[in-house]
Amino acid sequence: MAGLEPSLIARRVRTAAAESSADDKGSPQNKAARASDTQGYRLPLFLAYSALGAGLTFGAGSHLDGSVALALASGLRAVPCVAKSHAGSVLVKQTSTLWMGFVLAISLTEAWVKFRAPLLDRHVAVDVGRHVFPALNSVEAALGVTCGLMAWRYGLTDAAHLAIPGVMAALVAAQIIWLTPALGLRAQHLIASSADPAQLSPKQQAALAAIKRVCSEQPLPPGWLHGVYGALEVTKVVLLGAYIWKLVGQ
């Protein structure tokens, strides 16, 4: 230590302090890192969109029930069933269009456009993506629940109306359970190998240390999972487009 320059000694002390802070699980920085990695916003997003969908479903249903009662009082026996089915188709069509818009805007636009930003480091773009896609999956799950509620509420329970939504539900479930967590882990490996701790704030250093601990415990998932995820996103857009077209035709 006696032969070292004071500036070098100070730099080593700061580095050791930063590493100690990152290893301290009780520190505010590490708590923030763990909160970030758990991505606890997914459930609130799902609940918020589901509540909005349920409100739309049953709120519109209450308005429709009044119209049905008026039609019955006027002696129009065939109108209520037709009106109810048509209203259900319109609501499901609008919800499916919103769902397709989410997928087009995020998966097929934002996901690759952000990598064209010349001042955005790749590991930062990847870190954004590992948070955005779980959120997208949560919104998709809520929209799927909303479509199911609408189909049940308005009697659209035949096989023709349930086939495509059933396939969509399976695709989203595969992403939530398997693909999105695996790609999130792959993103963490890229961040761990690319981010420079010297350019990060103490809070960011704690988050990076938490990511490195995860990567030391779990192997890097294969790269072909990106292709599978992309193929599923294109498939969802095609299926939703076909479903919307079917509803428009009715």
Backbone torsions as a table, in degrees:
resi	resn	phi	psi	omega
1	MET	NA	-30.7	-175.6
2	ALA	-66.3	-30.4	-177.3
3	GLY	-85.7	-3.0	-176.8
4	LEU	-88.5	146.8	176.2
5	GLU	-69.2	148.3	-179.9
6	PRO	-57.6	-37.8	-179.4
7	SER	-65.2	-37.9	179.1
8	LEU	-68.1	-40.0	177.8
9	ILE	-61.9	-44.4	-180.0
10	ALA	-62.4	-40.1	-179.4
11	ARG	-64.6	-40.7	179.4
12	ARG	-66.8	-37.7	177.7
13	VAL	-63.2	-42.4	179.1
14	ARG	-64.9	-39.7	178.7
15	THR	-63.5	-45.2	179.7
16	ALA	-63.3	-37.9	179.1
17	ALA	-65.9	-39.9	179.4
18	ALA	-65.3	-41.3	179.0
19	GLU	-65.6	-39.6	178.2
20	SER	-63.9	-39.2	178.5
21	SER	-65.2	-39.1	-179.7
22	ALA	-67.3	-32.1	-179.2
23	ASP	-82.7	-13.1	-178.3
24	ASP	-80.0	104.8	-174.1
25	LYS	-68.9	-19.2	-178.6
26	GLY	-90.3	-2.8	-176.4
27	SER	-72.4	153.2	177.6
28	PRO	-59.2	-36.3	-179.7
29	GLN	-63.7	-42.1	-178.6
30	ASN	-71.3	-33.6	175.1
31	LYS	-61.8	-41.0	178.0
32	ALA	-64.7	-38.9	179.4
33	ALA	-64.9	-43.1	179.8
34	ARG	-66.2	-39.2	178.6
35	ALA	-62.6	-38.3	179.6
36	SER	-66.5	-40.7	-176.9
37	ASP	-72.8	-29.3	178.5
38	THR	-73.8	-18.2	177.8
39	GLN	50.2	56.5	-174.6
40	GLY	-71.7	1.0	178.5
41	TYR	-81.2	-8.5	-175.3
42	ARG	-65.9	-45.3	179.8
43	LEU	-65.5	-46.2	176.1
44	PRO	-57.8	-39.0	177.2
45	LEU	-62.3	-45.7	-179.8
46	PHE	-61.1	-46.1	-178.3
47	LEU	-65.8	-39.9	-178.7
48	ALA	-65.0	-47.0	-179.7
49	TYR	-70.1	-34.7	177.4
50	SER	-65.8	-41.9	178.5
51	ALA	-63.8	-40.0	177.1
52	LEU	-62.9	-43.3	178.7
53	GLY	-65.5	-40.7	178.5
54	ALA	-64.8	-39.8	177.8
55	GLY	-62.6	-41.9	177.7
56	LEU	-65.1	-42.8	-177.7
57	THR	-62.1	-52.9	-174.2
58	PHE	-84.4	-24.4	174.6
59	GLY	-67.8	-46.2	175.9
60	ALA	-66.1	-32.7	178.4
61	GLY	-63.7	-38.8	178.7
62	SER	-64.5	-40.7	177.2
63	HIS	-64.5	-40.9	-179.7
64	LEU	-67.5	-37.7	179.1
65	ASP	-59.8	-35.0	176.4
66	GLY	-65.2	-40.2	178.4
67	SER	-66.9	-38.3	178.2
68	VAL	-64.4	-43.9	178.8
69	ALA	-61.4	-39.3	178.6
70	LEU	-65.5	-40.4	179.5
71	ALA	-65.7	-40.6	178.3
72	LEU	-63.8	-41.3	179.2
73	ALA	-64.5	-26.0	-180.0
74	SER	-87.8	0.1	178.6
75	GLY	84.8	12.8	-179.5
76	LEU	-93.3	94.0	-172.9
77	ARG	-77.0	-32.6	-175.1
78	ALA	-84.5	-23.5	-174.0
79	VAL	-64.5	-44.6	-174.7
80	PRO	-55.5	-46.0	-178.6
81	CYS	-64.7	-42.8	179.9
82	VAL	-65.0	-43.8	-179.2
83	ALA	-64.0	-41.0	-179.5
84	LYS	-65.1	-44.7	179.9
85	SER	-64.5	-41.2	-179.5
86	HIS	-65.6	-42.9	178.7
87	ALA	-61.7	-40.9	177.7
88	GLY	-62.1	-42.3	178.9
89	SER	-62.6	-40.9	179.9
90	VAL	-63.5	-45.3	-178.9
91	LEU	-65.7	-43.2	178.8
92	VAL	-65.7	-38.7	178.4
93	LYS	-62.0	-44.5	-180.0
94	GLN	-64.9	-41.1	179.1
95	THR	-66.6	-39.8	178.4
96	SER	-66.3	-36.7	177.1
97	THR	-64.5	-41.5	176.3
98	LEU	-61.7	-42.2	179.0
99	TRP	-60.9	-47.3	179.8
100	MET	-63.4	-35.4	177.7
101	GLY	-62.6	-39.9	176.7
102	PHE	-60.3	-47.4	-177.2
103	VAL	-65.1	-43.3	179.4
104	LEU	-64.4	-41.6	-175.4
105	ALA	-70.5	-39.4	-174.7
106	ILE	-95.2	-59.7	-172.7
107	SER	-69.2	-39.3	-173.9
108	LEU	-103.9	4.1	176.8
109	THR	-130.4	-70.5	-175.3
110	GLU	-60.6	-36.2	-172.7
111	ALA	-58.9	-38.3	-178.3
112	TRP	-103.1	-25.1	-178.9
113	VAL	-65.0	-37.5	-177.2
114	LYS	-62.6	-25.2	178.6
115	PHE	-75.3	-8.8	176.1
116	ARG	-87.5	-6.0	179.7
117	ALA	-73.4	115.9	-172.5
118	PRO	-67.7	-23.8	-177.4
119	LEU	-98.2	3.9	-179.8
120	LEU	-100.0	115.2	178.3
121	ASP	-61.8	146.2	-176.3
122	ARG	-61.1	-40.8	-178.0
123	HIS	-67.9	-27.5	176.2
124	VAL	-71.4	-43.5	177.6
125	ALA	-61.2	-39.9	178.8
126	VAL	-66.7	-38.0	178.7
127	ASP	-64.6	-38.8	175.3
128	VAL	-61.7	-45.8	-177.7
129	GLY	-62.7	-36.3	-178.0
130	ARG	-71.1	-13.4	173.8
131	HIS	-98.2	-34.2	-176.6
132	VAL	-70.0	-42.8	-173.1
133	PHE	-70.5	-37.7	171.0
134	PRO	-61.0	-35.9	176.6
135	ALA	-65.2	-42.3	177.5
136	LEU	-60.1	-43.9	178.7
137	ASN	-60.2	-37.8	178.6
138	SER	-65.2	-42.7	178.2
139	VAL	-65.3	-40.7	178.8
140	GLU	-62.3	-42.3	178.5
141	ALA	-60.8	-41.3	179.2
142	ALA	-65.5	-40.9	178.4
143	LEU	-66.5	-35.6	175.5
144	GLY	-64.4	-42.2	176.2
145	VAL	-61.2	-41.3	179.5
146	THR	-62.4	-44.1	177.7
147	CYS	-61.0	-40.3	178.3
148	GLY	-64.4	-42.3	177.3
149	LEU	-61.5	-43.3	-179.7
150	MET	-64.8	-42.6	179.0
151	ALA	-61.9	-42.2	178.3
152	TRP	-67.4	-42.9	-175.5
153	ARG	-64.9	-33.3	-174.0
154	TYR	-111.2	15.2	172.4
155	GLY	74.1	22.6	179.4
156	LEU	-93.1	62.8	-172.0
157	THR	-112.1	14.5	176.8
158	ASP	-78.1	165.5	-175.4
159	ALA	-60.7	-34.4	-178.4
160	ALA	-63.1	-33.9	-179.4
161	HIS	-86.1	-20.7	-173.7
162	LEU	-99.0	-15.6	-173.9
163	ALA	-62.5	-57.3	-177.4
164	ILE	-65.7	-45.7	176.1
165	PRO	-58.3	-33.8	177.9
166	GLY	-64.5	-42.8	177.4
167	VAL	-65.1	-41.0	178.4
168	MET	-60.0	-43.1	179.3
169	ALA	-61.3	-39.9	179.1
170	ALA	-65.4	-39.9	-179.8
171	LEU	-65.5	-45.3	-179.8
172	VAL	-65.6	-39.1	178.1
173	ALA	-62.1	-40.8	178.0
174	ALA	-62.5	-37.5	179.1
175	GLN	-69.5	-44.7	-177.4
176	ILE	-65.6	-42.1	-174.0
177	ILE	-82.2	-35.4	-169.4
178	TRP	-119.6	-62.3	-167.8
179	LEU	-69.8	-49.2	-176.3
180	THR	-62.6	-45.2	175.9
181	PRO	-61.1	-39.3	-179.3
182	ALA	-65.6	-43.4	179.2
183	LEU	-70.1	-30.5	174.6
184	GLY	-64.5	-39.8	176.9
185	LEU	-66.5	-39.5	177.4
186	ARG	-62.0	-40.0	177.4
187	ALA	-62.3	-39.9	179.0
188	GLN	-63.1	-38.2	177.3
189	HIS	-62.7	-41.8	179.0
190	LEU	-65.6	-40.7	179.0
191	ILE	-63.5	-44.1	-177.8
192	ALA	-62.0	-32.8	-177.6
193	SER	-90.1	-13.0	-173.5
194	SER	-111.6	-32.8	-174.5
195	ALA	-71.2	138.9	178.9
196	ASP	-100.2	111.1	-177.6
197	PRO	-57.2	-29.7	-177.6
198	ALA	-65.7	-21.6	-178.8
199	GLN	-98.5	7.5	-175.2
200	LEU	-108.5	155.0	173.8
201	SER	-75.4	165.5	177.8
202	PRO	-55.2	-40.3	178.6
203	LYS	-64.5	-41.7	178.6
204	GLN	-68.4	-35.7	176.8
205	GLN	-63.2	-38.7	177.4
206	ALA	-65.2	-40.7	177.9
207	ALA	-64.2	-41.5	178.8
208	LEU	-64.9	-39.3	177.6
209	ALA	-62.6	-39.9	178.0
210	ALA	-64.6	-40.0	177.8
211	ILE	-63.3	-42.2	-179.6
212	LYS	-65.2	-34.6	176.8
213	ARG	-64.5	-41.9	177.8
214	VAL	-61.8	-45.1	-177.5
215	CYS	-66.3	-29.4	178.5
216	SER	-72.1	-20.1	-177.7
217	GLU	-99.7	-19.4	-175.5
218	GLN	-129.6	135.7	-177.3
219	PRO	-73.7	162.9	179.5
220	LEU	-70.9	121.4	176.9
221	PRO	-66.0	157.2	-176.9
222	PRO	-68.8	151.9	-177.9
223	GLY	-70.9	-23.5	-176.4
224	TRP	-68.0	-10.7	177.4
225	LEU	-63.8	-28.8	176.0
226	HIS	-61.0	-43.3	178.8
227	GLY	-63.1	-40.5	178.6
228	VAL	-63.6	-44.3	-179.8
229	TYR	-62.2	-45.0	178.9
230	GLY	-61.2	-40.4	178.7
231	ALA	-63.9	-39.3	178.1
232	LEU	-66.0	-36.7	178.8
233	GLU	-65.2	-43.5	177.0
234	VAL	-63.4	-40.8	178.8
235	THR	-61.7	-40.7	179.3
236	LYS	-63.4	-41.2	179.1
237	VAL	-63.8	-42.4	179.5
238	VAL	-64.1	-45.4	-179.4
239	LEU	-64.5	-43.6	179.4
240	LEU	-65.2	-40.0	177.1
241	GLY	-61.6	-43.3	178.4
242	ALA	-64.7	-38.5	-179.7
243	TYR	-67.3	-42.7	178.5
244	ILE	-63.8	-41.1	178.7
245	TRP	-62.1	-39.4	178.4
246	LYS	-63.6	-43.0	-179.4
247	LEU	-68.0	-37.6	176.9
248	VAL	-62.9	-38.5	179.8
249	GLY	-65.3	-22.3	179.2
250	GLN	-79.6	NA	NA
